Amino acid sequence: MAATLGILGRKLGMTRIFGDDGSIIPVTVIEAGPCPVTQVKTMEKDGYNAMQLGFDTIPERKVNKPAKGHLDKAARGYFRVLREIRLDGPSAFEQGMDVTVDIFAPGETVKVTGTSIGKGFAGVMKRWNFSGLKKTHGTEKAHRSGGSIGNNTEPGKVMKGKRMAGHMGARTVTVMGIEVVDVRPEQNLILVKGQVPGPRNCVVMVRKQG
C-alpha cells in the first residue's frame, strides 16, 4: 500500500490526555471517516494511481446533475466534500468500499492538510512582522505603515512579490511529522499530538507519511 494513503475528517478541537508516565500530552481530536471510495483511478486508464474519497453526506436535492451522475456510480450517497488522494501504486480499495481510521496506528507519523484560520485584511506589521516606523517627532499617523515601496526611474515599478498589506490566512497548509497518539475506531476518532491547521469543525485530510 502506498505511503500517501489517507482519510478525510473534521477537526473537533484540542484537549489533553495523560501518558503512561503521567505526563500531559496536548492532542487534537479529529473525527475521521468512514469515507466511501467514490472513484478509483489507475495508471492504465488515467495515467496515475489515485482514489477519490467522499465526506459529509448531504441530501440529493443539494447535488447538481453532473455530481449526481458521478456519485451514483459508487452508489454510496452524496457528499459535500470530495478529495482525491494520489497513490504510489494500485489502490487496495475498490469503488464503494469504506476507508476508516483503522488504517492508522498509535505511534505512526502522519501529515495533516487543512485551511488555516482567516485573519482578514492585515497590515504589514501583523502579516509580515515589519517593525514599523520610528515613534519620534516628525512621524505622524504612520507608525504602522509599510514605508516606501517603489523604485527609481529604472525599473520604475513595484516588483512582484513585494511584502505589503493584504489578505492574511485562509490558505491551504500542510503540517508534517505529526504523531498519532491514539486511534478509536468505535468513535471514528484520531488523536494526534499537537496542533493542526484550521479552526474547529473544519475539514482536514490526514495522510500517512513515509
HUUR-V488572 format. One record per helix or strand of 3 or more residues. SS is the DSSP state (alpha for helix, beta for strand). FROM is the first residue (numbers start at 1). TO is the last residue. If there is no record, write none. Layout:
<<SS	FROM	TO> <SS	FROM	TO>>
This chain:
<<beta	6	18> <beta	24	32> <beta	35	41> <alpha	43	46> <beta	50	57> <alpha	60	62> <alpha	65	72> <beta	79	86> <alpha	101	103> <beta	109	115> <beta	120	122> <alpha	124	128> <beta	166	168> <beta	172	184> <alpha	185	187> <beta	189	193> <beta	203	208>>
